[in-house]
Amino acid sequence: MKRILYISLMIVPVSLFGKVTLQNPDSLFALANKYYTEGKYSEAVTHYEAIVANGKVSAELYFNLGNAYFKLNDIAHAILNFERAYLLNPGDDDISFNLELARAYTTDKIEAIPDFFVVKWVKSISNLFSSNTWAFLAISSFIIALILFMIFQFSGKYLIKKYAFIISWFSAFIFIVSLAFSVSQKNRIVNSNHAIVTSSAVSVKSSPSESSNDLFILHAGTKVETLRNVGEWCEIRIADGNKGWLPKSAFERI
């Protein structure tokens, strides 16, 4: 894999995760990275997962966890954590690279329905930055637009008023676009309805029942969209548009 990131995490109360006592996430994260560099990937996963279980998550943490799972040849959980990292930071090239690399090891090669070119173009721009970065751009452009509008109102010089007016409207446009992308990215994280199949192989059923007909088989690492729940079953849709039902135990939500 391409790299392991080192981050600083806030101090949180003590919690137990397996045999790991989480006293200080900073030291725990450093220890997990140490295990990774020493080739002790199982220990690294245990320590990374302890931090996740305590609610201290980030794109960098999920990225490192995905790397550790990849080294253990657990492709499904590697993809799951790379997807989580990508959800938080879609503009990171290393995350995208490792996600695509892990996907190459999956069994199912599903042809996705292509997006309309305008939708694809808008998504590509939106994914350049995270929600927080877009929010920062929105706030900055709003402040610039406000300052320039005040200059337009109170300046007595024609050229200054002219350029202040033009640039203020451009800044206002950047504000609107950045705010829309920030909200879109935030909603994508909060309302994520995708999951990764973690069972080695599972039959997709025609209805939420074990006795119903088998439609097709999915393998570990395949990404699905979750639609609705019925008891312990969930209706899913795969990238090519086919639908069916899976037991909830067969996948983990991104």
N, C-alpha and C positions, 0 to 999 in steps of 0.2 A: 504494500500500500504506500501511498505517496508521503504521508507525514503524520506525526502525532503532535497535537496542539497542547500547549501548556497554558492553563488559565488560573485565575485567582477566584476562589469562591468564598462567599460570606460564611462566618462562623454561625453555626446553628446548634440547637440543643442536641443532647446525646440521643441516639436511636440505635436500635439493633437491626442488623440485616444479616441473616444467617449467622456466621461466626464473627462477623465484622462489627465492631462497636464504633459508631460514627461520632467521634469526639470533635474533630476539626476537619471540615471538608477540604481545606487547603492541603493539610498534611496527607489526608486520605487520597486526594487526587494525585499528589506527588508520588505517593507510594504506589498507586495504580500504574502511573506512567513508568515508574522504576521496574515494576513487575513486567510491564510490556517490553521494555527495552532489554530485559534479561531473558525474554522468551517464555516467561511464565504467564501465558495468556489466560488460563483459567482463573488465576489469582487476580489478574488485572480486571477481568470481567466482574468478579465478585465485588471488588472495591468500587468500580465504576457504577455498578447496579445499586450499591448501597447509597451512593450519592443521589442517584435518580429516585430511589425509594423514599428519600427524605425530602424530595420536592425541589432540589436545587439542580435545575436542568439548564442546558444551553446547547447551542449548535456544536460548540467545540467538544463538549462532553459526549454528546451522542455520536459525533464523528469518531472520537477515540474508541468508544464502546463498539462501534461498527467495525473498526479496524481489528479490535481484539477478537470479535466473533469471526471475522473473516479468517484470521490466522488459525482459529479452531475449526475451520471448514464448516461452520454453522452459517451457511449462506443466507438462510431465511432471516435470522436475527441480525445479520450484518446489513442486509437490505432494509430491514425494519428501522434500524437505528440511523442508517444513512438517509432514509426517507424523512425521519424526524429531524435530522440535522438540516436537510435541504428545506424542510418546511419553515424552519426558523431563519435560515440564511440562504435563500435561493441563488444569491449572486456569488457564492463561494465556488471557485473553479475546482478546488481539490475535492470538495464534497460531491460535486457533479461527476467528476472523473471517477471517483471510487464507487459511486452509486452505479454508474454505467458498467464499470468493471465487474462488480458483483452480479449485476443482472445477466451478464454474459455467461454465468455459471448456472443459471436456472434452466429447468427442463422445458417449461412452456414458453414457446415463442409465439406470442399472440399479436396479430396485426391490428394496431389501434385504428379506430376511425379518425381520419384526419380532421383537424379543426379548420373552419373557414379562415382564409388567409388573414383577414382583418383581426379576428379573435386571436390567432396565433401570434400576430405582430404585437398586439396589445399585451398579451401574456408575457412575451419575451421582454418587453420594456418593463413591465411590472416586476418581473423576477430579477431585474438588475440589482435591486436593493431589498433589504429587509423592511418590515413594517416600521421599525423605529427610525431607520435612515430616511425613509420617505416622510415620516412625521417631522423629522428635523428639517428636511428641505422645505416642507410646507410652512413651518413656523418661520424659518429664515426668509422665505420669499414673501410671506405676509408682512413681516416687519419692514422689508425693503420697499414693498409696494406702498405701505402706509407712509413711510418717510418721504418717498418720491411724490406721493399725492399731496403731502403737506408743502413740499417745495413748490409744486405746481400751483397751489393755492396762494402762496405768499410771495413767491418770487416776482420781481418786477421786470425781469428780462425775458424777452420773447423766446430766444433759443433755449434758455434753461427751462422755461415752462413747457416748450415743445418736447424736448427730450425727456423731461421728467414725466410728462403725460404718457408718452409712448412706452417708456421702460416700466412705468408703474403698472400699465395694463398688461405688459408681458409678464411682469412678476406676479400679478394677480392670476394670470393663466397658469403659471408654474405652481402657484399655491393650490389652485383647484385640482390640477392633475395630480400633484404630489399627495394631497389629502385623499383623493379618490383611491390612489394606489395603496396608501397606508391603510385605509379602512378595508380595502379588498384583501390585502395580505393578512391583516389581523383576523378578518372573518374566515379566511382560509385556514388559519391555525386553530381558531376557537371551534369552528364548525366542521373540522376535518371529518369526512365520512369515508375515508379509505382505510384499507387494512392489508396486511401481508399474510398469506397462507403460511402457517408454520408446521402443519402436518406434512409428512413426507409425501403422501399421496392421499387425496380425499375425493370422493364422488360427489358431484353437484347434483342435487335431487330436484325433481319436478315440483315438489311441494314439501312443506316442513314436516316430513315424516321419514323415518328410516325405511319404511316399507314402500315408499314411492319410487318411481322410475329413476334410474340413473341417466342424466343428460350428457355429462362429460366429466373428465377427471382433471383436477388441478394438482400441481405439485408445489413443494415448498419454495417460497420466494416469489410466488406470483402475486401481483397487486390486484386487489379487487375493490369495487365501490360498494359500500353497504347501503341498502335501500330501506328496509323495514324489518322489524323484529317480531317474531311470534314464539313466545316461550324461549326455549334454548336454541332456536333456529333464527337465521338471518337470511333475508333475500339479498343476493349479491349480483353485481353486473361486472363483467370483465371488459377489457379494453375494446374488443370487437363488437360489443353490444349484447352478447348473449347473457341471459339471466338464469338464475337457479337459486337453490337453497343450500346453505351450509350450516352445520352445527357451529355454534359460537366458539367451541373449543378448538376448532380447526384453524383459527386465525387470530392475529393480534392487531388491534387498531393502531394506526399511525397517530 
